[in-house]
Amino acid sequence: MPGQTTRPEPGWVRAVAGGVSLIDGICRISGYITAWAALGTVVLCFATVYLRYAMGTGLIWLQESYIWTHVAVIVLGAGYTMMSGGFVRVDVFYAGWDNRRRALSDLVMTLLLLVPFLWIFGEGVWTFWTASYAADEGSLNPGGMGNYWILKACLLGFVALVALQGAAFVMRGILVLAGHGRYALDHAGHSPDQAL
């Protein structure tokens, strides 16, 4: 109505929304980086095939490098994929729910399923990575890539990025359930570049 002023949001809402925005920004950057890494994977794969079949030269390190970039795309793009609703899931019920019910579902499932998974997986990955780092693990193939611990560190990045996005799901859920529906994340029509 004309002349009516809107009350400013409470400080906690602005703080939580700022946290969500920061996390989304980090995941958005990781998504852009992995998009370029996907292009790099294609270029490296093409170069490997061309050198092998057209030039008669095989470079093991080049062949392994596109495997590295492919792994990076998959695991480091997970937070962005989660943010943009790109994971495959059964939407039979979820798609028909309102934003409050979706927010509650995201919040509860994050706490009940995602957090325990990341805890167990993260412990395993940490052990896996530290052993690789301590041994300065390299390729089993002569002329292959060294420092496999760098590749295995991508799994630590996966845990961190998915945990961050899980925290954003919980914070969004709190905001929506507290009556601040404009912060709802609509996976059905959400643009990953949409800012809070």
NUPAZA-177012 format. One record per atom (N, C-alpha, C, CB): x, y negated, z negated. Coordinates in pm, whole numbers, padded with zeros to 5 digits, always signed. Glycine has a CB too. Layout:
NUPAZA-177012
XYZ
...
***
This chain:
NUPAZA-177012
+00084+00117+00000
+00000+00000+00000
+00089-00124+00000
-00096+00000-00122
+00044-00233+00066
+00124-00354+00070
+00143-00411-00070
+00059-00458+00160
+00261-00462-00096
+00292-00522-00224
+00327-00424-00333
+00178-00603-00267
+00310-00293-00306
+00341-00192-00407
+00489-00157-00400
+00253-00066-00387
+00553-00154-00514
+00695-00121-00518
+00711+00024-00560
+00773-00216-00615
+00811+00087-00504
+00839+00225-00543
+00941+00224-00655
+00890+00309-00422
+00918+00312-00751
+01009+00320-00863
+01137+00389-00819
+00944+00395-00982
+01251+00340-00865
+01376+00407-00831
+01381+00545-00896
+01498+00322-00876
+01450+00636-00830
+01462+00771-00883
+01549+00768-01008
+01521+00867-00777
+01523+00859-01102
+01606+00866-01222
+01752+00895-01186
+01553+00974-01318
+01841+00857-01276
+01984+00875-01252
+02023+01020-01229
+02061+00821-01368
+01961+01113-01302
+01996+01254-01284
+01960+01303-01145
+01926+01340-01389
+01851+01252-01090
+01811+01293-00955
+01914+01244-00854
+01670+01236-00921
+01955+01119-00869
+02056+01065-00777
+02188+01142-00790
+02079+00916-00804
+02224+01180-00914
+02350+01252-00936
+02344+01392-00874
+02379+01263-01087
+02234+01462-00895
+02218+01597-00839
+02213+01590-00687
+02090+01666-00895
+02138+01494-00635
+02129+01478-00488
+02266+01444-00430
+02027+01368-00451
+02345+01364-00502
+02480+01332-00456
+02568+01457-00453
+02544+01227-00547
+02552+01544-00553
+02626+01670-00554
+02589+01758-00435
+02601+01745-00683
+02460+01767-00407
+02414+01846-00292
+02469+01788-00163
+02259+01850-00288
+02465+01656-00152
+02516+01590-00031
+02666+01616-00012
+02489+01439-00039
+02742+01613-00121
+02885+01640-00115
+02911+01784-00069
+02950+01616-00252
+02839+01880-00128
+02855+02020-00090
+02817+02040+00056
+02769+02111-00180
+02705+01983+00098
+02664+01995+00238
+02769+01935+00331
+02529+01927+00260
+02830+01825+00289
+02935+01764+00370
+03055+01855+00386
+02980+01633+00308
+03095+01921+00277
+03207+02016+00284
+03173+02131+00377
+03242+02069+00143
+03053+02186+00362
+03012+02299+00448
+02996+02255+00593
+02881+02359+00397
+02951+02132+00614
+02939+02080+00751
+03076+02069+00817
+02869+01941+00750
+03175+02020+00742
+03312+02011+00796
+03365+02150+00829
+03405+01940+00694
+03342+02246+00739
+03388+02383+00766
+03319+02439+00890
+03363+02474+00645
+03194+02402+00910
+03122+02446+01030
+03183+02389+01157
+02976+02407+01022
+03220+02261+01154
+03282+02199+01271
+03419+02261+01300
+03296+02048+01251
+03495+02286+01194
+03627+02347+01212
+03613+02487+01272
+03703+02353+01078
+03519+02564+01222
+03503+02699+01275
+03447+02699+01417
+03411+02780+01184
+03372+02596+01453
+03327+02586+01592
+03446+02572+01686
+03230+02466+01610
+03543+02488+01646
+03664+02474+01727
+03748+02602+01724
+03748+02355+01678
+03749+02670+01608
+03822+02797+01599
+03759+02903+01690
+03825+02848+01453
+03628+02895+01708
+03561+02989+01800
+03610+02967+01942
+03407+02974+01793
+03623+02840+01980
+03678+02808+02112
+03822+02859+02122
+03672+02656+02139
+03899+02839+02015
+04037+02888+02012
+04043+03039+02028
+04104+02848+01884
+03949+03109+01969
+03944+03255+01982
+03926+03296+02127
+03830+03313+01896
+03835+03228+02196
+03810+03259+02337
+03935+03231+02421
+03691+03178+02390
+03999+03117+02398
+04119+03081+02475
+04232+03180+02450
+04165+02938+02439
+04254+03216+02324
+04360+03311+02290
+04332+03449+02348
+04376+03321+02139
+04207+03491+02343
+04169+03621+02400
+04191+03620+02552
+04021+03656+02367
+04149+03512+02617
+04169+03502+02761
+04318+03506+02795
+04106+03372+02815
+04399+03431+02719
+04543+03428+02744
+04605+03566+02728
+04612+03328+02650
+04560+03639+02625
+04612+03774+02602
+04580+03866+02719
+04554+03832+02472
+04456+03862+02762
+04413+03949+02874
+04483+03909+03003
+04260+03943+02893
+04492+03779+03029
+04556+03732+03152
+04704+03772+03155
+04543+03579+03164
+04774+03749+03044
+04916+03785+03041
+04937+03936+03057
+04979+03738+02911
+04850+04014+02996
+04868+04158+03003
+04838+04213+03143
+04778+04226+02901
+04726+04173+03200
+04682+04236+03326
+04728+04162+03451
+04533+04246+03327
+04747+04031+03443
+04792+03957+03561
+04943+03941+03565
+04726+03820+03565
+05003+03927+03447
+05147+03901+03442
+05228+04023+03395
+05175+03784+03352
+05159+04125+03346
+05228+04245+03300
+05306+04225+03171
+05321+04292+03407
+05266+04126+03090
+05336+04096+02966
+05239+04107+02849
+05399+03954+02970
+05277+04184+02749
+05194+04196+02629
+05263+04132+02511
+05162+04342+02599
+05196+04042+02445
+05249+03977+02326
+05163+04016+02207
+05254+03821+02343
+05221+04096+02119
+05145+04146+02005
+05097+04031+01916
+05229+04245+01923
+05185+03933+01891
+05146+03822+01804
+05030+03743+01863
+05265+03730+01780
+05025+03731+01996
+04914+03659+02059
+04785+03738+02046
+04945+03632+02207
+04795+03868+02065
+04677+03954+02050
+04623+03947+01907
+04712+04100+02086
+04713+03948+01809
+04668+03941+01671
+04617+03802+01634
+04781+03981+01578
+04666+03699+01701
+04624+03563+01666
+04477+03540+01695
+04707+03461+01742
+04422+03599+01800
+04279+03577+01824
+04194+03657+01727
+04243+03613+01967
+04249+03763+01671
+04178+03834+01565
+04173+03746+01441
+04246+03971+01533
+04283+03678+01412
+04287+03585+01298
+04183+03475+01313
+04428+03524+01284
+04179+03412+01429
+04083+03302+01447
+03940+03353+01442
+04108+03229+01581
+03918+03473+01492
+03783+03532+01488
+03740+03557+01343
+03779+03664+01569
+03830+03610+01263
+03801+03632+01121
+03770+03498+01053
+03921+03702+01050
+03850+03396+01083
+03828+03264+01023
+03690+03210+01059
+03937+03166+01068
+03649+03228+01184
+03517+03180+01227
+03407+03247+01145
+03496+03207+01377
+03418+03377+01130
+03312+03451+01061
+03304+03414+00913
+03335+03602+01074
+03417+03417+00844
+03410+03399+00698
+03407+03253+00654
+03526+03467+00633
+03476+03164+00726
+03477+03024+00685
+03356+02947+00735
+03603+02958+00734
+03282+03005+00829
+03158+02942+00875
+03037+02983+00795
+03136+02974+01019
+03055+03069+00693
+02941+03123+00619
+02866+03017+00540
+02989+03231+00525
+02936+02923+00479
+02869+02817+00403
+02782+02730+00492
+02971+02731+00330
+02834+02696+00609
+02758+02616+00707
+02636+02694+00755
+02847+02576+00827
+02658+02822+00783
+02548+02907+00830
+02439+02918+00724
+02600+03046+00865
+02479+02931+00600
+02383+02938+00491
+02306+02807+00478
+02454+02971+00358
+02376+02695+00489
+02314+02563+00478
+02211+02541+00588
+02421+02454+00483
+02242+02586+00708
+02153+02561+00821
+02049+02670+00843
+02235+02545+00946
+02044+02769+00753
+01944+02874+00764
+01973+02972+00874
+01809+02815+00785
+02100+02989+00909
+02136+03075+01021
+02151+03221+00989
+02261+03029+01079
+02146+03260+00860
+02157+03401+00826
+02029+03473+00864
+02187+03420+00677
+02044+03595+00907
+01927+03676+00941
+01860+03719+00811
+01967+03801+01028
+01730+03696+00804
+01654+03742+00688
+01511+03767+00733
+01659+03638+00570
+01436+03836+00652
+01297+03866+00685
+01212+03750+00638
+01250+04002+00621
+01153+03679+00732
+01076+03559+00700
+00925+03584+00696
+01105+03451+00801
+00884+03709+00680
+00742+03741+00682
+00666+03657+00580
+00720+03890+00655
+00718+03646+00460
+00653+03567+00356
+00711+03425+00350
+00667+03635+00219
+00843+03416+00352
+00914+03289+00331
+00869+03181+00429
+01064+03311+00344
+00849+03216+00556
+00814+03118+00658
+00678+03052+00630
+00811+03185+00796
+00590+03123+00564
+00457+03068+00538
+00444+02993+00407
+00357+03177+00540
+00549+02995+00328
+00543+02929+00197
+00564+02779+00208
+00646+02989+00103
+00513+02707+00107
+00539+02563+00101
+00680+02540+00046
+00431+02490+00013
+00723+02414+00047
+00859+02381+00007
+00890+02417-00139
+00884+02235+00028
+00790+02402-00228
+00813+02436-00369
+00838+02585-00385
+00693+02393-00455
+00760+02664-00318
+00777+02810-00330
+00909+02855-00268
+00659+02883-00263
+00946+02795-00155
+01075+02827-00094
+01190+02787-00186
+01090+02755+00042
+01179+02669-00245
+01285+02622-00335
+01298+02715-00455
+01257+02477-00382
+01186+02759-00510
+01190+02851-00623
+01253+02984-00582
+01048+02875-00679
+01215+03033-00465
+01272+03158-00414
+01422+03146-00394
+01204+03198-00282
+01465+03037-00330
+01609+03015-00308
+01685+03008-00440
+01632+02886-00227
+01628+02936-00537
+01693+02920-00666
+01705+03055-00739
+01615+02819-00753
+01594+03127-00748
+01593+03254-00822
+01682+03358-00753
+01449+03307-00835
+01670+03371-00622
+01750+03472-00551
+01899+03439-00553
+01702+03484-00406
+01930+03310-00553
+02071+03271-00564
+02127+03316-00698
+02088+03118-00548
+02052+03291-00804
+02100+03328-00937
+02100+03479-00961
+02015+03260-01042
+01998+03548-00911
+01987+03692-00936
+02072+03778-00843
+01844+03734-00923
+02089+03735-00718
+02159+03819-00621
+02293+03763-00575
+02071+03841-00501
+02294+03636-00539
+02417+03579-00482
+02528+03565-00586
+02387+03443-00421
+02495+03515-00703
+02598+03493-00806
+02666+03625-00846
+02536+03427-00930
+02591+03732-00877
+02659+03858-00911
+02742+03913-00794
+02557+03962-00954
+02689+03902-00671
+02764+03949-00555
+02896+03874-00543
+02682+03933-00427
+02891+03741-00553
+03013+03662-00538
+03112+03691-00652
+02979+03513-00535
+03061+03716-00770
+03150+03747-00884
+03227+03876-00857
+03068+03759-01014
+03154+03981-00819
+03218+04111-00796
+03307+04106-00672
+03111+04222-00779
+03256+04050-00565
+03332+04040-00441
+03456+03952-00461
+03245+03984-00328
+03438+03841-00532
+03549+03749-00557
+03661+03814-00636
+03500+03627-00629
+03626+03894-00736
+03729+03965-00813
+03807+04061-00723
+03665+04043-00931
+03735+04134-00638
+03801+04227-00547
+03891+04155-00446
+03698+04309-00473
+03841+04046-00393
+03918+03968-00296
+04043+03909-00361
+03831+03856-00235
+04030+03862-00485
+04145+03804-00554
+04256+03909-00570
+04103+03748-00692
+04218+04029-00611
+04315+04138-00626
+04378+04172-00491
+04248+04263-00686
+04295+04181-00390
+04337+04210-00253
+04437+04105-00203
+04215+04217-00159
+04405+03978-00227
+04490+03869-00180
+04621+03861-00257
+04416+03736-00192
+04616+03872-00390
+04739+03861-00469
+04837+03973-00436
+04706+03863-00619
+04786+04093-00410
+04875+04204-00372
+04940+04176-00238
+04796+04338-00365
+04864+04120-00144
+04918+04087-00013
+05023+03976-00023
+04805+04044+00082
+04995+03877-00104
+05088+03765-00122
+05218+03812-00189
+05023+03654-00206
+05204+03893-00294
+05321+03941-00367
+05412+04026-00278
+05278+04022-00490
+05351+04102-00188
+05429+04189-00100
+05473+04117+00028
+05348+04313-00063
+05430+03992+00045
+05454+03919+00170
+05419+04005+00290
+05602+03873+00178
+05296+04057+00284
+05248+04153+00383
+05249+04094+00524
+05106+04198+00347
+05291+04174+00617
+05291+04135+00757
+05227+04242+00843
+05433+04108+00804
+05227+04221+00970
+05168+04315+01064
+05243+04448+01063
+05167+04256+01205
+05170+04556+01085
+05232+04687+01098
+05291+04707+01237
+05130+04797+01069
+05256+04618+01329
+05304+04627+01467
+05430+04543+01485
+05194+04581+01566
+05532+04598+01548
+05653+04518+01576
+05616+04397+01663
+05761+04605+01647
+05664+04281+01623
+05635+04159+01698
+05500+04098+01663
+05640+04187+01844
+05434+04152+01560
+05303+04101+01520
+05314+03983+01426
+05222+04210+01455
+05200+03935+01384
+05193+03819+01294
+05243+03856+01155
+05049+03764+01287
+05310+03763+01091
+05352+03782+00953
+05256+03711+00859
+05495+03730+00932
+05288+03716+00731
+05211+03643+00629
+05061+03674+00634
+05231+03494+00646
+05028+03801+00625
+04887+03841+00627
+04808+03782+00510
+04876+03991+00624
+04877+03738+00407
+04808+03679+00294
+04734+03552+00336
+04907+03648+00181
+04779+03486+00441
+04708+03367+00490
+04573+03408+00547
+04792+03292+00599
+04573+03515+00626
+04447+03566+00682
+04353+03611+00569
+04474+03683+00779
+04408+03682+00472
+04326+03733+00363
+04275+03619+00274
+04404+03834+00279
+04344+03506+00274
+04296+03390+00198
+04164+03338+00254
+04401+03279+00199
+04136+03367+00379
+04007+03327+00437
+03891+03385+00357
+03997+03371+00583
+03910+03504+00301
+03804+03564+00219
+03782+03485+00091
+03839+03710+00185
+03890+03428+00038
+03874+03339-00078
+03796+03215-00038
+04013+03300-00137
+03823+03165+00083
+03747+03052+00135
+03600+03085+00151
+03803+03008+00269
+03571+03207+00195
+03432+03254+00206
+03363+03246+00071
+03427+03398+00261
+03427+03302-00031
+03368+03302-00165
+03344+03159-00212
+03461+03376-00266
+03441+03071-00193
+03428+02933-00238
+03316+02859-00165
+03559+02859-00219
+03312+02871-00033
+03211+02797+00045
+03070+02849+00020
+03243+02806+00193
+03054+02981+00010
+02921+03038-00017
+02879+03005-00160
+02920+03192+00005
+02973+03006-00254
+02940+02967-00391
+02897+02821-00397
+03061+02991-00485
+02966+02735-00324
+02926+02594-00320
+02785+02578-00263
+03026+02512-00236
+02758+02647-00154
+02625+02634-00094
+02519+02697-00184
+02622+02699+00044
+02554+02803-00256
+02462+02860-00355
+02430+02759-00464
+02522+02986-00417
+02533+02686-00509
+02511+02580-00609
+02419+02472-00552
+02646+02518-00654
+02436+02440-00424
+02348+02341-00360
+02204+02393-00354
+02400+02307-00218
+02186+02522-00328
+02051+02580-00328
+01986+02565-00465
+02057+02730-00287
+02063+02593-00570
+02009+02581-00706
+01974+02435-00735
+02112+02635-00810
+02064+02343-00700
+02037+02201-00727
+01918+02150-00648
+02160+02117-00695
+01908+02191-00521
+01791+02152-00441
+01664+02207-00504
+01804+02202-00294
+01670+02333-00549
+01554+02393-00612
+01509+02315-00735
+01584+02536-00651
+01604+02273-00815
+01572+02194-00935
+01506+02062-00894
+01699+02166-01019
+01560+01997-00793
+01503+01870-00748
+01360+01888-00697
+01590+01809-00638
+01339+01988-00614
+01206+02009-00556
+01107+02049-00665
+01211+02117-00446
+01147+02139-00754
+01056+02182-00860
+01025+02070-00959
+01115+02300-00934
+01114+01971-00968
+01089+01855-01055
+01004+01749-00986
+01222+01793-01099
+00957+01779-00866
+00866+01688-00797
+00931+01597-00695
+00797+01606-00895
+01054+01623-00659
+01124+01541-00560
+01136+01619-00429
+01266+01499-00613
+01021+01637-00365
+01010+01722-00247
+01089+01677-00126
+00870+01733-00209
+01131+01552-00124
+01205+01506-00006
+01342+01573+00005
+01223+01354-00011
+01387+01638-00102
+01517+01705-00099
+01505+01852-00056
+01582+01697-00235
+01384+01894-00022
+01365+02033+00019
+01441+02061+00148
+01214+02064+00038
+01494+02181+00155
+01567+02226+00273
+01477+02319+00350
+01701+02295+00235
+01426+02270+00462
+01336+02350+00544
+01418+02427+00646
+01229+02261+00615
+01447+02553+00618
+01530+02632+00708
+01466+02649+00845
+01556+02769+00648
+01335+02644+00850
+01269+02664+00979
+01297+02549+01075
+01120+02679+00959
+01312+02428+01024
+01333+02316+01114
+01443+02225+01071
+01209+02238+01128
+01531+02273+00984
+01638+02190+00929
+01750+02171+01029
+01693+02252+00801
+01787+02047+01048
+01905+02018+01129
+02025+02021+01037
+01893+01880+01202
+02128+02098+01069
+02245+02105+00980
+02316+01970+00967
+02343+02208+01030
+02286+01877+01053
+02351+01746+01046
+02265+01644+00972
+02383+01696+01186
+02152+01688+00921
+02063+01599+00849
+02125+01566+00713
+01921+01662+00831
+02134+01439+00684
+02191+01396+00555
+02079+01383+00453
+02267+01261+00570
+02116+01391+00326
+02016+01371+00219
+01974+01226+00212
+02072+01416+00083
***
